[in-house]
Amino acid sequence: MGKRDASFDLEMPIVSKRYRPGTDNAPQPVPASWKIANMNDQHAYLRFSADADAAPRVGDLIGCGISHPCTTFDKWRVVFTVDDDYRVTGAIRTFF
């Protein structure tokens, strides 16, 4: 995820979940210390505590939310909706 994918006009995207394939049954909340520190065209830079138990691992999927929707709507013509199990349930066409 980078600037092409997510907006960051008021603040960086907000890290909310982590999913570890083969270990987790569902996405897990992340520690408050996990923050997107910077972004460039194709990458986001995740800062986190040095605590080994709280650190992400190679292969983890990291879920982020947007801090402000307007600049995301102009990047994407369609925004997908999901249920509590992260299954796609629909799509919303954007006109921004």
C-alpha positions, 0 to 999 in steps of 0.5 A, spaced: 500 500 500 502 506 498 500 513 496 497 510 489 492 506 494 490 510 500 489 517 502 493 521 507 491 528 507 489 529 514 494 523 517 497 517 515 492 511 514 490 508 521 493 501 522 487 497 525 488 489 524 493 484 523 492 477 520 497 471 521 495 466 516 496 459 519 495 462 526 489 466 526 482 464 525 480 472 524 484 478 524 486 481 530 487 488 533 494 491 533 498 494 539 497 502 539 504 503 538 503 500 530 503 507 526 504 508 519 510 513 519 511 515 512 508 513 505 511 513 498 508 511 491 508 504 492 510 503 500 507 504 507 512 504 512 510 501 519 513 503 525 512 498 531 514 497 538 521 493 539 517 488 543 518 481 539 511 479 542 508 485 538 512 485 532 509 483 525 512 477 522 513 476 514 507 474 511 502 477 516 497 481 512 496 488 515 489 492 515 489 499 515 483 504 515 483 511 512 483 517 516 479 522 511 475 519 506 474 524 501 481 523 498 480 516 497 474 516 494 477 520 488 482 515 487 477 509 487 471 509 482 468 503 486 469 501 494 467 494 496 463 493 503 465 487 507 461 484 513 464 482 520 468 476 517 471 481 511 467 477 506 465 482 500 458 483 501 457 489 495 460 495 492 459 502 492 460 506 486 463 513 488 462 520 484 467 525 487 
